[in-house]
Amino acid sequence: MAEIPAALLLLADARLPAGGHAHSGGLEPAVAAHAVTDLADLRDFLHGRLATTGLTGAALAAAACAYAAAYAPDADIPPSGDGSAGGRRGWRGLDAEADARTPSPAQRRASRAQGRSLARAARATWSHPGLDALAAEVRAPHHPLVLGAAAAAAGGTPRQAAAVAAYGAAAGPASAAVRLLGLDPLDVHRVLADLAARMDEVADEAAAAAAGGWDALPAPSAPLLDLLAEAHVRAGLRLFES
């Protein structure tokens, strides 16, 4: 595998000022519903998240990275909206694909809120025409699109963008588990380490899917996460936004 640009590591860093710490990736409502109560439950939850929303987000990030890279002055193929070679219909088209793969209104709002925060941080960090075009075309883009465009701005490839997305899909809830369940951070980190190979598999699958048409991007469902997200919005007391 090619070396990962150091700049790309900034996107995977929890200290990135993009508001990720305010979201639990659906873990808080799962804990409230007693669906996740211990380390073993957390491991299962993260496996399931990687296979569903994690794969979807990684594929969208990979597609966004490839599309953003086409805005670079030295790109071989300029960005196109004609629906060919990846179903490219502009940033609004890819954002609509993300919307269609996020059936829960609460999750759509959370994704767009995270996208706005990441867009501010990314555009303050890197200057890139793909990021600028995304901000101009979509007022509040979904988080995976911004992540992919930021990865392109940082010099990353679609596969690397997918890897960052897959890592975030597991690391975010894992970090939240320390607060929500009082788990030992060392034990939680071991769970993440055990999942590393699975994250790589998800990134490979996502990047391969993104090389095809946008209409064919994966869309595995997670109905329980959708239901929990809607219940979370109505919760009277919560630590995380989602």
ROLO-299127 format. One line per field, with one value per residue: z, y, x of N, C-alpha, C in turn; residue in three letters. Coordinates in nm, 4 decimals. Example, Ala and Ser with C-alpha at 12.3 -4.5 7.8 and 13.67 -1.06 7.14 Angstrom:
// residues 2
npz [0.7800;0.7080]
npy [-0.5690;-0.2250]
npx [1.3190;1.2850]
capz [0.7800;0.7140]
capy [-0.4500;-0.1060]
capx [1.2300;1.3670]
cpz [0.7800;0.7870]
cpy [-0.3300;0.0030]
cpx [1.3200;1.2900]
residu [ALA;SER]
***
This chain:
// residues 242
npz [0.0000;-0.0731;0.0754;0.3368;0.3102;0.5352;0.5875;0.5544;0.7815;0.9594;0.9179;1.0330;1.2940;1.6201;1.7381;1.5516;1.4837;1.4277;1.5355;1.5783;1.8240;1.9433;1.8621;1.8791;1.6977;1.6979;1.9219;2.1785;2.1941;2.1618;2.3925;2.5784;2.5210;2.6193;2.4475;2.4080;2.6454;2.7513;2.6949;2.5070;2.3781;2.2644;2.0802;1.8999;1.8148;1.6806;1.4758;1.3340;1.2621;1.0928;0.8801;0.7720;0.7887;0.7995;0.5732;0.3713;0.4138;0.3727;0.1027;-0.0175;0.0598;-0.0790;-0.3431;-0.3460;-0.3043;-0.5401;-0.7246;-0.6362;-0.6759;-0.9477;-0.9958;-0.9741;-1.1155;-1.2713;-1.3364;-1.5173;-1.6179;-1.6388;-1.3991;-1.4439;-1.5327;-1.6652;-1.6100;-1.6843;-1.6561;-1.3726;-1.2949;-1.2615;-1.1558;-1.0693;-0.7537;-0.6203;-0.7141;-0.6054;-0.3382;-0.3204;-0.3559;-0.1159;0.0587;-0.0121;0.0876;0.3547;0.5474;0.7878;0.9155;1.1355;1.1332;0.8879;0.9399;1.1357;0.9895;0.8038;0.9742;1.0827;0.8457;0.7780;0.9865;0.9460;0.6919;0.7390;0.8956;0.7188;0.4935;0.6099;0.6523;0.4138;0.0795;-0.1934;-0.5107;-0.5425;-0.2879;-0.2587;-0.4647;-0.3776;-0.1438;-0.2611;-0.4193;-0.2554;0.0259;0.2876;0.2975;0.3075;0.5563;0.4667;0.2038;0.2349;0.3784;0.1868;-0.0122;0.1349;0.1837;-0.0734;-0.1057;0.0786;-0.0480;-0.0684;-0.1785;-0.3298;-0.2043;0.0332;0.1434;0.1895;0.3841;0.5987;0.6514;0.7229;0.9512;1.1160;1.1462;1.3296;1.5351;1.6410;1.7801;1.9562;2.1149;2.2369;2.3928;2.6139;2.7780;2.7995;2.8990;3.0860;3.0326;3.0284;2.8782;2.7583;2.7073;2.5232;2.3164;2.2403;2.1257;1.8989;1.7710;1.7134;1.5216;1.3045;1.0688;0.9583;0.9063;0.6992;0.5041;0.4594;0.3580;0.1202;-0.0181;-0.0379;-0.1909;-0.4310;-0.5078;-0.5424;-0.7723;-0.9736;-1.1033;-0.9488;-0.8802;-0.8140;-0.5742;-0.2543;-0.0266;0.2329;0.4831;0.8122;1.0065;1.2847;1.3883;1.2603;1.3821;1.6488;1.6269;1.5729;1.8126;1.9810;1.9227;2.0480;2.3098;2.6462;2.7912;2.6978;2.6109;2.3690;2.0338;1.8361]
npy [-0.1196;0.2267;0.4979;0.6892;1.0222;1.2642;1.4832;1.3813;1.2386;1.4225;1.4388;1.2092;1.2488;1.2823;1.5258;1.7161;2.0188;1.9832;1.9159;1.6471;1.5211;1.5640;1.3780;1.0466;0.8460;0.6937;0.5381;0.6330;0.6346;0.3580;0.2596;0.3727;0.2257;-0.0142;-0.1877;-0.1953;-0.2760;-0.3539;-0.4360;-0.6457;-0.6161;-0.3664;-0.4289;-0.5890;-0.3987;-0.2136;-0.3744;-0.4193;-0.1570;-0.0887;-0.2593;-0.1555;0.1492;0.2375;0.1273;0.2445;0.5206;0.5248;0.4541;0.6696;0.8725;0.7955;0.8216;1.0959;1.1934;1.1157;1.2652;1.5291;1.5482;1.5709;1.8349;1.9569;2.1593;2.0167;1.7853;1.4893;1.4410;1.6608;1.7698;1.6374;1.6613;1.4866;1.2323;1.0140;0.7744;0.7073;0.8167;1.0938;1.3767;1.6280;1.7983;1.8229;1.6038;1.3853;1.4408;1.3989;1.1243;1.0458;1.1352;0.9661;0.7296;0.7555;0.7026;0.7901;1.0868;1.2185;1.1232;1.2232;1.4977;1.5068;1.4195;1.6254;1.8399;1.7660;1.7676;2.0413;2.1447;2.0101;2.1036;2.3743;2.3492;2.2079;2.3789;2.5911;2.4823;2.3696;2.4802;2.4302;2.3656;2.1761;2.1466;2.4085;2.4196;2.2296;2.3542;2.5742;2.4650;2.3016;2.3747;2.2655;2.0123;1.6492;1.4698;1.2558;1.3394;1.5821;1.4879;1.3225;1.5127;1.6738;1.4910;1.4622;1.7206;1.7100;1.5552;1.2872;0.9569;0.7998;0.5451;0.5882;0.7899;0.6443;0.4719;0.6461;0.7236;0.4780;0.4177;0.6323;0.5673;0.3637;0.4495;0.6829;0.6101;0.4301;0.5934;0.7429;0.5456;0.5166;0.7289;0.6904;0.4323;0.3950;0.2464;0.0892;0.2776;0.1544;-0.1047;-0.0505;0.0554;-0.1667;-0.3166;-0.1608;-0.1965;-0.4685;-0.4571;-0.3455;-0.4818;-0.5396;-0.2829;-0.2144;-0.3950;-0.2986;-0.0454;-0.1196;-0.2452;-0.0312;0.1588;0.0195;0.0002;0.2695;0.3290;0.2675;0.3489;0.6207;0.5660;0.3010;0.2791;0.1304;0.0470;-0.0649;-0.1509;-0.0331;-0.0704;-0.0655;0.1197;0.3465;0.3722;0.4059;0.6465;0.8259;0.8061;0.9110;1.1824;1.2716;1.2367;1.3461;1.4046;1.4082;1.3259;1.3482;1.4754;1.3009]
npx [0.0844;0.0465;0.2312;0.0792;-0.0125;0.1160;-0.0441;-0.2967;-0.3436;-0.4328;-0.7045;-0.8006;-0.7523;-0.8667;-0.8506;-0.9000;-1.0576;-1.3517;-1.5910;-1.6509;-1.6403;-1.8816;-2.0607;-2.1865;-2.2108;-2.4446;-2.4192;-2.4916;-2.7864;-2.8136;-2.6951;-2.8695;-3.0948;-3.0219;-2.9000;-2.6332;-2.4085;-2.1659;-1.8155;-1.8071;-2.0519;-2.0046;-1.8039;-1.9503;-2.1352;-1.9725;-1.8712;-2.1093;-2.1727;-1.9612;-2.0151;-2.2442;-2.3509;-2.0907;-1.9597;-2.1151;-2.0653;-1.7884;-1.7673;-1.8988;-1.7247;-1.4940;-1.5826;-1.6331;-1.3762;-1.2435;-1.3896;-1.3459;-1.0722;-1.0592;-1.0935;-0.8533;-0.5923;-0.4071;-0.5369;-0.6225;-0.8770;-1.1387;-1.3901;-1.7150;-2.0606;-2.2166;-2.3053;-2.1552;-1.8828;-1.8734;-2.1062;-2.1234;-2.2779;-2.2354;-2.1745;-2.4186;-2.5558;-2.4111;-2.4484;-2.7212;-2.7252;-2.6091;-2.8076;-3.0191;-2.9267;-2.9445;-3.1808;-3.2991;-3.4311;-3.3162;-3.0543;-2.9739;-2.9749;-2.7761;-2.5530;-2.5262;-2.4793;-2.2319;-2.0923;-2.0925;-1.9356;-1.6927;-1.6303;-1.5735;-1.3397;-1.1733;-1.1511;-1.0256;-0.7841;-0.6797;-0.6388;-0.8345;-0.9760;-1.1799;-1.2964;-1.3891;-1.5774;-1.7630;-1.8594;-1.9786;-2.1807;-2.3415;-2.5171;-2.5162;-2.3423;-2.3359;-2.1512;-1.9652;-1.9070;-1.7713;-1.5551;-1.4314;-1.3663;-1.1952;-0.9925;-0.8890;-0.7919;-0.5891;-0.4094;-0.4672;-0.5778;-0.8718;-0.8993;-0.7612;-0.9172;-1.1486;-1.0499;-0.9997;-1.2622;-1.3782;-1.2301;-1.3111;-1.5814;-1.5768;-1.4022;-1.5150;-1.7675;-1.6418;-1.4776;-1.6773;-1.7891;-1.6290;-1.7001;-1.9775;-2.0188;-1.8263;-1.5981;-1.2739;-1.0262;-0.8037;-0.8893;-1.0908;-0.9429;-0.8039;-1.0070;-1.0537;-0.8080;-0.8237;-1.0160;-0.8959;-0.8132;-1.0596;-1.1517;-0.9784;-1.0674;-1.3256;-1.2609;-1.1300;-1.3417;-1.5193;-1.3747;-1.3476;-1.6144;-1.6750;-1.5442;-1.7117;-2.0383;-2.2169;-2.4801;-2.4686;-2.3390;-2.2724;-2.5413;-2.6103;-2.8473;-2.9392;-3.1659;-3.2237;-3.0403;-3.1395;-3.3935;-3.3182;-3.1829;-3.3893;-3.5302;-3.3422;-3.3346;-3.5611;-3.5046;-3.4856;-3.2568;-2.9252;-2.5880;-2.4591;-2.4943;-2.5743]
capz [0.0000;-0.0810;0.1993;0.3638;0.3311;0.6736;0.5961;0.5609;0.9188;1.0307;0.9055;1.1221;1.4297;1.6990;1.7803;1.4440;1.5347;1.3351;1.6096;1.5848;1.9635;1.9867;1.8034;1.9252;1.5920;1.7321;2.0404;2.2971;2.2010;2.1796;2.5350;2.6487;2.4975;2.6764;2.3406;2.4288;2.7897;2.7924;2.5897;2.4028;2.3008;2.1856;1.9671;1.8038;1.7602;1.5847;1.3592;1.2587;1.2042;0.9793;0.7698;0.7205;0.7659;0.7765;0.4326;0.2907;0.4261;0.3120;-0.0426;-0.0543;0.0756;-0.1894;-0.4640;-0.3348;-0.3211;-0.6825;-0.7945;-0.5987;-0.7375;-1.0874;-1.0042;-0.9700;-1.2461;-1.3506;-1.3488;-1.6541;-1.6595;-1.5633;-1.3422;-1.5428;-1.4804;-1.7693;-1.5664;-1.7325;-1.5827;-1.2289;-1.2688;-1.2065;-1.1854;-0.9859;-0.6098;-0.5768;-0.7455;-0.5072;-0.2114;-0.3267;-0.3330;0.0286;0.1198;-0.0370;0.1665;0.4960;0.5579;0.9103;0.9139;1.2409;1.0869;0.7804;1.0028;1.2022;0.8866;0.7459;1.0772;1.0851;0.7199;0.7877;1.0765;0.8813;0.5798;0.7931;0.9356;0.6016;0.4081;0.6819;0.6529;0.2776;-0.0310;-0.3009;-0.5892;-0.5210;-0.1647;-0.2845;-0.5478;-0.2924;-0.0578;-0.3431;-0.4769;-0.1534;0.1434;0.4037;0.2408;0.3981;0.6097;0.3850;0.0865;0.2779;0.4140;0.0637;-0.0762;0.2178;0.1603;-0.2010;-0.0811;0.1561;-0.1303;-0.0532;-0.2846;-0.2879;-0.1084;0.1614;0.1967;0.2420;0.5068;0.7041;0.6833;0.7955;1.0845;1.1921;1.1764;1.4485;1.6414;1.7050;1.8841;2.0568;2.2073;2.3147;2.4857;2.7376;2.8597;2.8201;2.9717;3.1837;2.9979;3.0331;2.7448;2.7011;2.6536;2.4041;2.2096;2.1928;2.0346;1.7721;1.7074;1.6599;1.4065;1.2011;0.9436;0.9036;0.8501;0.5697;0.4108;0.4253;0.2720;-0.0117;-0.0822;-0.0667;-0.3012;-0.5529;-0.5452;-0.5858;-0.9075;-1.0672;-1.1061;-0.8190;-0.8516;-0.7654;-0.4468;-0.1588;0.0606;0.3312;0.5780;0.9560;1.0566;1.4281;1.4079;1.2178;1.4858;1.7676;1.5990;1.5889;1.9555;2.0452;1.9039;2.1439;2.4465;2.7250;2.8391;2.6194;2.6098;2.2315;1.9372;1.7636]
capy [0.0000;0.3497;0.5736;0.7832;1.1573;1.3088;1.5755;1.3050;1.1941;1.5261;1.4100;1.0982;1.2884;1.3244;1.6653;1.8055;2.1001;1.9700;1.8810;1.5045;1.4783;1.5835;1.2730;0.9125;0.7480;0.6070;0.4563;0.6786;0.5752;0.2130;0.2398;0.4060;0.1163;-0.1333;-0.2759;-0.2026;-0.2625;-0.3889;-0.4361;-0.7412;-0.5513;-0.2603;-0.4930;-0.6269;-0.2752;-0.1557;-0.4633;-0.3911;-0.0228;-0.0921;-0.3321;-0.0839;0.2913;0.2576;0.0982;0.3471;0.6457;0.5091;0.4572;0.8075;0.9502;0.7605;0.8834;1.2404;1.2200;1.1054;1.3767;1.6529;1.5477;1.6096;1.9810;2.0068;2.2127;1.9201;1.6611;1.4394;1.4484;1.7642;1.7238;1.6310;1.6408;1.4190;1.1015;0.9072;0.7447;0.7230;0.8780;1.2263;1.4763;1.7428;1.7734;1.8021;1.4662;1.2943;1.4682;1.3305;0.9824;1.0311;1.1526;0.8462;0.6202;0.7919;0.7136;0.8571;1.2331;1.2595;1.0955;1.3182;1.6254;1.4922;1.4121;1.7591;1.9242;1.7294;1.8131;2.1854;2.1674;1.9634;2.1925;2.4940;2.3129;2.1679;2.4938;2.6741;2.4111;2.3478;2.5523;2.3330;2.4010;2.0796;2.1875;2.5338;2.3891;2.1622;2.4553;2.6625;2.3938;2.2403;2.4615;2.1837;1.8794;1.5365;1.4544;1.1783;1.4155;1.6768;1.4088;1.2822;1.6304;1.7151;1.3943;1.5001;1.8429;1.6735;1.4721;1.1467;0.8836;0.7507;0.4349;0.6453;0.8580;0.5388;0.4209;0.7441;0.7156;0.3529;0.4353;0.7212;0.5001;0.2815;0.5217;0.7795;0.5427;0.3703;0.6999;0.7769;0.4361;0.5387;0.8183;0.6415;0.3055;0.3913;0.1384;0.1179;0.3216;0.0584;-0.2148;-0.0008;0.0696;-0.3023;-0.3511;-0.0928;-0.2630;-0.5955;-0.4269;-0.2773;-0.5575;-0.5224;-0.1477;-0.2211;-0.4645;-0.2048;0.0577;-0.1801;-0.2638;0.1006;0.2201;-0.0534;0.0380;0.4093;0.3383;0.2495;0.4581;0.6656;0.4983;0.1657;0.2816;0.0417;0.1078;-0.1619;-0.0843;-0.0572;-0.0165;-0.0382;0.2478;0.4509;0.3879;0.4616;0.7865;0.9042;0.8099;0.9957;1.3225;1.3038;1.2136;1.4689;1.4297;1.3338;1.3816;1.3656;1.5213;1.1845]
capx [0.0000;0.1240;0.2412;-0.0297;0.0411;0.1026;-0.1575;-0.4212;-0.3618;-0.5086;-0.8474;-0.8335;-0.7157;-0.9822;-0.8323;-0.9408;-1.1695;-1.4645;-1.7117;-1.6782;-1.6542;-2.0203;-2.1445;-2.1493;-2.2335;-2.5565;-2.3947;-2.5645;-2.9205;-2.8015;-2.6702;-2.9935;-3.1893;-2.9586;-2.8525;-2.4882;-2.3892;-2.0301;-1.7140;-1.8460;-2.1585;-1.9431;-1.7368;-2.0539;-2.1923;-1.8783;-1.8728;-2.2307;-2.1668;-1.8692;-2.0767;-2.3609;-2.3258;-1.9468;-1.9318;-2.1803;-1.9909;-1.6561;-1.7834;-1.9296;-1.6012;-1.4052;-1.6371;-1.6128;-1.2329;-1.2129;-1.4531;-1.2766;-0.9396;-1.0725;-1.0934;-0.7162;-0.5510;-0.3317;-0.6138;-0.6357;-1.0174;-1.2078;-1.5162;-1.8225;-2.1950;-2.2943;-2.3507;-2.0690;-1.7587;-1.8929;-2.2349;-2.0982;-2.3812;-2.2051;-2.1805;-2.5579;-2.5922;-2.3526;-2.5152;-2.8508;-2.6997;-2.5904;-2.9387;-3.0989;-2.8704;-2.9581;-3.3273;-3.3432;-3.4155;-3.2230;-2.9186;-2.9417;-2.9403;-2.6461;-2.4499;-2.5069;-2.4166;-2.0906;-2.0341;-2.0675;-1.8220;-1.5702;-1.6010;-1.5061;-1.2042;-1.0954;-1.1214;-0.9300;-0.6567;-0.6319;-0.7015;-0.8534;-1.0950;-1.2871;-1.3633;-1.4605;-1.6932;-1.8611;-1.9206;-2.0608;-2.2956;-2.4262;-2.5074;-2.4799;-2.3169;-2.3199;-2.0158;-1.8712;-1.8651;-1.6695;-1.4383;-1.3645;-1.3077;-1.0811;-0.8851;-0.8270;-0.7159;-0.4700;-0.3229;-0.5020;-0.6462;-1.0038;-0.8835;-0.7219;-1.0352;-1.2355;-0.9890;-1.0247;-1.4042;-1.4018;-1.1724;-1.3984;-1.7070;-1.5557;-1.3328;-1.6053;-1.8454;-1.5533;-1.4408;-1.7963;-1.8172;-1.5542;-1.7816;-2.1141;-2.0210;-1.7190;-1.5066;-1.1309;-0.9817;-0.7100;-0.9697;-1.1601;-0.8440;-0.7740;-1.1164;-1.0260;-0.6942;-0.8726;-1.1013;-0.8180;-0.8185;-1.1947;-1.1560;-0.9105;-1.1567;-1.4329;-1.2027;-1.1087;-1.4727;-1.5766;-1.3014;-1.3825;-1.7502;-1.6751;-1.4893;-1.8225;-2.1356;-2.2657;-2.6061;-2.4404;-2.2672;-2.3404;-2.6422;-2.6620;-2.9361;-2.9263;-3.2934;-3.2219;-2.9725;-3.2321;-3.4959;-3.2538;-3.1509;-3.5122;-3.5601;-3.2412;-3.3736;-3.6680;-3.4585;-3.4803;-3.1219;-2.8274;-2.4525;-2.4131;-2.5947;-2.6245]
cpz [0.0000;0.0545;0.2122;0.3853;0.4762;0.6898;0.6125;0.7030;1.0013;1.0271;0.9991;1.2683;1.5041;1.7441;1.6694;1.4905;1.4390;1.4042;1.6201;1.7259;2.0141;1.9358;1.8456;1.8183;1.6239;1.8586;2.1602;2.3011;2.2161;2.3257;2.6146;2.6357;2.5518;2.5698;2.3470;2.5762;2.8353;2.6716;2.4750;2.3152;2.2109;2.0622;1.8592;1.7366;1.6526;1.4598;1.2714;1.1922;1.0836;0.8578;0.7047;0.6929;0.7413;0.6324;0.3421;0.2939;0.3610;0.1599;-0.0914;-0.0437;-0.0390;-0.3192;-0.4623;-0.3547;-0.4690;-0.7594;-0.7641;-0.6655;-0.8827;-1.1061;-1.0072;-1.1081;-1.3338;-1.3675;-1.4944;-1.7072;-1.5775;-1.5061;-1.4446;-1.4739;-1.5743;-1.7321;-1.6134;-1.6389;-1.4337;-1.1960;-1.2171;-1.2530;-1.0997;-0.8385;-0.5604;-0.6040;-0.6433;-0.3704;-0.2073;-0.3058;-0.1833;0.1013;0.1066;0.0472;0.3159;0.5255;0.6811;0.8990;1.0195;1.1979;0.9722;0.8396;1.0689;1.1012;0.8275;0.8484;1.0859;0.9572;0.7226;0.8729;1.0120;0.7650;0.6271;0.8275;0.8144;0.5161;0.4764;0.6784;0.5141;0.1797;-0.1486;-0.3772;-0.5718;-0.3952;-0.1857;-0.3659;-0.4664;-0.2048;-0.1359;-0.3907;-0.3733;-0.0233;0.2677;0.3559;0.3475;0.4355;0.5212;0.2610;0.1228;0.3135;0.2898;-0.0061;0.0026;0.1990;0.0300;-0.1828;-0.0066;0.0782;-0.1216;-0.1746;-0.2378;-0.1861;0.0290;0.2250;0.2571;0.3731;0.6240;0.7479;0.7641;0.9374;1.1713;1.2320;1.3009;1.5641;1.7133;1.8136;1.9934;2.1601;2.2970;2.4201;2.6182;2.8322;2.8961;2.9082;3.0794;3.1585;3.0089;2.8933;2.6785;2.6407;2.5249;2.2879;2.1544;2.0967;1.8982;1.6979;1.6451;1.5355;1.2885;1.0668;0.8776;0.8435;0.7128;0.4647;0.3651;0.3310;0.1315;-0.0876;-0.1243;-0.1860;-0.4334;-0.6004;-0.6008;-0.7260;-1.0139;-1.0636;-0.9672;-0.7826;-0.7877;-0.6367;-0.3439;-0.0683;0.1578;0.4394;0.7214;1.0225;1.2050;1.4584;1.3678;1.3259;1.6120;1.7477;1.6170;1.7363;2.0278;2.0357;2.0083;2.2888;2.5218;2.7698;2.7570;2.6217;2.4697;2.1417;1.8595;1.8132]
cpy [0.1250;0.4195;0.6693;0.9209;1.2020;1.4018;1.5008;1.2566;1.2972;1.4981;1.2983;1.1307;1.3388;1.4699;1.7644;1.8864;2.1006;1.9198;1.7334;1.4534;1.4893;1.4746;1.1357;0.8064;0.6499;0.5259;0.5026;0.6244;0.4234;0.1784;0.2668;0.2956;-0.0162;-0.2356;-0.2921;-0.1757;-0.2899;-0.3932;-0.5307;-0.6827;-0.4421;-0.3181;-0.5306;-0.5038;-0.2166;-0.2421;-0.4309;-0.2552;-0.0185;-0.1570;-0.2559;0.0632;0.3209;0.2348;0.2046;0.4780;0.6391;0.5155;0.5983;0.8957;0.9225;0.8254;1.0344;1.2773;1.2168;1.2238;1.5083;1.6618;1.5922;1.7608;2.0385;2.0531;2.1110;1.7876;1.6204;1.4565;1.5557;1.7106;1.7359;1.6128;1.5600;1.2781;0.9871;0.8868;0.7711;0.7928;1.0202;1.3255;1.5998;1.7079;1.7529;1.6592;1.3676;1.3163;1.4008;1.1805;0.9560;1.0426;1.0255;0.7283;0.6488;0.8114;0.7872;1.0079;1.2822;1.2352;1.1874;1.4530;1.6183;1.4897;1.5492;1.8545;1.8940;1.7738;1.9615;2.2131;2.1256;2.0537;2.3185;2.4619;2.2811;2.2877;2.5928;2.6131;2.3992;2.4367;2.4565;2.3662;2.3028;2.1105;2.3138;2.5080;2.3206;2.2627;2.5464;2.5943;2.3399;2.3174;2.3847;2.0407;1.7716;1.5179;1.3718;1.2529;1.5131;1.6029;1.3677;1.3985;1.6789;1.6202;1.4254;1.6244;1.8144;1.5833;1.3241;1.0886;0.8433;0.6372;0.4881;0.7222;0.7573;0.4835;0.5163;0.7378;0.5902;0.3614;0.5226;0.6564;0.4139;0.3620;0.6210;0.7152;0.4807;0.4740;0.7376;0.6703;0.4543;0.6265;0.7564;0.5174;0.2955;0.2793;0.1843;0.1590;0.2241;-0.0609;-0.1725;0.0105;-0.0671;-0.3504;-0.2868;-0.1596;-0.3952;-0.5751;-0.3680;-0.3497;-0.5431;-0.3825;-0.1452;-0.2886;-0.3725;-0.0965;0.0038;-0.1938;-0.1300;0.1659;0.1514;-0.0144;0.1800;0.4267;0.3173;0.3692;0.4947;0.5962;0.3616;0.1645;0.1978;0.1177;0.0044;-0.0905;-0.1227;-0.0009;0.0161;0.0937;0.3644;0.4784;0.4501;0.6097;0.8745;0.9138;0.9051;1.1430;1.3647;1.2846;1.3458;1.5048;1.3448;1.4056;1.4183;1.4090;1.4044;1.0591]
cpx [0.0882;0.1261;0.1233;0.0320;0.0180;-0.0174;-0.2891;-0.4484;-0.4393;-0.6579;-0.8919;-0.8075;-0.8391;-0.9722;-0.8649;-1.0622;-1.2891;-1.5901;-1.7429;-1.7001;-1.7973;-2.1140;-2.0930;-2.1705;-2.3444;-2.5360;-2.4768;-2.7078;-2.9169;-2.7755;-2.7973;-3.0974;-3.1375;-2.9206;-2.7011;-2.4638;-2.2467;-1.9375;-1.7506;-1.9561;-2.1012;-1.8753;-1.8386;-2.1138;-2.1010;-1.8678;-1.9933;-2.2276;-2.0729;-1.9345;-2.1919;-2.3272;-2.1787;-1.9093;-1.9926;-2.1023;-1.8546;-1.6646;-1.8149;-1.8049;-1.5048;-1.4517;-1.6141;-1.4667;-1.1951;-1.2698;-1.3822;-1.1409;-0.9454;-1.0776;-0.9521;-0.6713;-0.4793;-0.4047;-0.6259;-0.7767;-1.0861;-1.3385;-1.6288;-1.9563;-2.2802;-2.3384;-2.2643;-1.9514;-1.7725;-2.0227;-2.2225;-2.2052;-2.3596;-2.2193;-2.3222;-2.6032;-2.5371;-2.4160;-2.6522;-2.8347;-2.6786;-2.7241;-3.0227;-3.0514;-2.8758;-3.1067;-3.3768;-3.3240;-3.3161;-3.0787;-2.8786;-2.9013;-2.8028;-2.5324;-2.4218;-2.4433;-2.2666;-2.0200;-2.0018;-1.9443;-1.6912;-1.5320;-1.5290;-1.3615;-1.1168;-1.0571;-1.0278;-0.7906;-0.5966;-0.7078;-0.7119;-0.9815;-1.2105;-1.3656;-1.4451;-1.5867;-1.8023;-1.9342;-2.0141;-2.1884;-2.3927;-2.4093;-2.4626;-2.4573;-2.3045;-2.1733;-1.9227;-1.8226;-1.7542;-1.5409;-1.3598;-1.2970;-1.1862;-0.9637;-0.8130;-0.7414;-0.5861;-0.3753;-0.3510;-0.5711;-0.7852;-0.9945;-0.8452;-0.8372;-1.1314;-1.1815;-1.0128;-1.1706;-1.4355;-1.3477;-1.2634;-1.5293;-1.6959;-1.4979;-1.4238;-1.6904;-1.7584;-1.5114;-1.5591;-1.8254;-1.7442;-1.6348;-1.9159;-2.1201;-1.9129;-1.6199;-1.3616;-1.0853;-0.8859;-0.7841;-1.0391;-1.0625;-0.8039;-0.8834;-1.0936;-0.9107;-0.7366;-0.9575;-1.0239;-0.8250;-0.9550;-1.2108;-1.0903;-0.9983;-1.2697;-1.3799;-1.1789;-1.2408;-1.5329;-1.5082;-1.3333;-1.5211;-1.7551;-1.6195;-1.5960;-1.9166;-2.1850;-2.3961;-2.5835;-2.3588;-2.3432;-2.4361;-2.6976;-2.7410;-2.9054;-3.0517;-3.2921;-3.1510;-3.0623;-3.3360;-3.4370;-3.2208;-3.2743;-3.5515;-3.4655;-3.2781;-3.4760;-3.6260;-3.4437;-3.3406;-3.0252;-2.6926;-2.4060;-2.5285;-2.6550;-2.5538]
residu [MET;ALA;GLU;ILE;PRO;ALA;ALA;LEU;LEU;LEU;LEU;ALA;ASP;ALA;ARG;LEU;PRO;ALA;GLY;GLY;HIS;ALA;HIS;SER;GLY;GLY;LEU;GLU;PRO;ALA;VAL;ALA;ALA;HIS;ALA;VAL;THR;ASP;LEU;ALA;ASP;LEU;ARG;ASP;PHE;LEU;HIS;GLY;ARG;LEU;ALA;THR;THR;GLY;LEU;THR;GLY;ALA;ALA;LEU;ALA;ALA;ALA;ALA;CYS;ALA;TYR;ALA;ALA;ALA;TYR;ALA;PRO;ASP;ALA;ASP;ILE;PRO;PRO;SER;GLY;ASP;GLY;SER;ALA;GLY;GLY;ARG;ARG;GLY;TRP;ARG;GLY;LEU;ASP;ALA;GLU;ALA;ASP;ALA;ARG;THR;PRO;SER;PRO;ALA;GLN;ARG;ARG;ALA;SER;ARG;ALA;GLN;GLY;ARG;SER;LEU;ALA;ARG;ALA;ALA;ARG;ALA;THR;TRP;SER;HIS;PRO;GLY;LEU;ASP;ALA;LEU;ALA;ALA;GLU;VAL;ARG;ALA;PRO;HIS;HIS;PRO;LEU;VAL;LEU;GLY;ALA;ALA;ALA;ALA;ALA;ALA;GLY;GLY;THR;PRO;ARG;GLN;ALA;ALA;ALA;VAL;ALA;ALA;TYR;GLY;ALA;ALA;ALA;GLY;PRO;ALA;SER;ALA;ALA;VAL;ARG;LEU;LEU;GLY;LEU;ASP;PRO;LEU;ASP;VAL;HIS;ARG;VAL;LEU;ALA;ASP;LEU;ALA;ALA;ARG;MET;ASP;GLU;VAL;ALA;ASP;GLU;ALA;ALA;ALA;ALA;ALA;ALA;GLY;GLY;TRP;ASP;ALA;LEU;PRO;ALA;PRO;SER;ALA;PRO;LEU;LEU;ASP;LEU;LEU;ALA;GLU;ALA;HIS;VAL;ARG;ALA;GLY;LEU;ARG;LEU;PHE;GLU;SER]
***
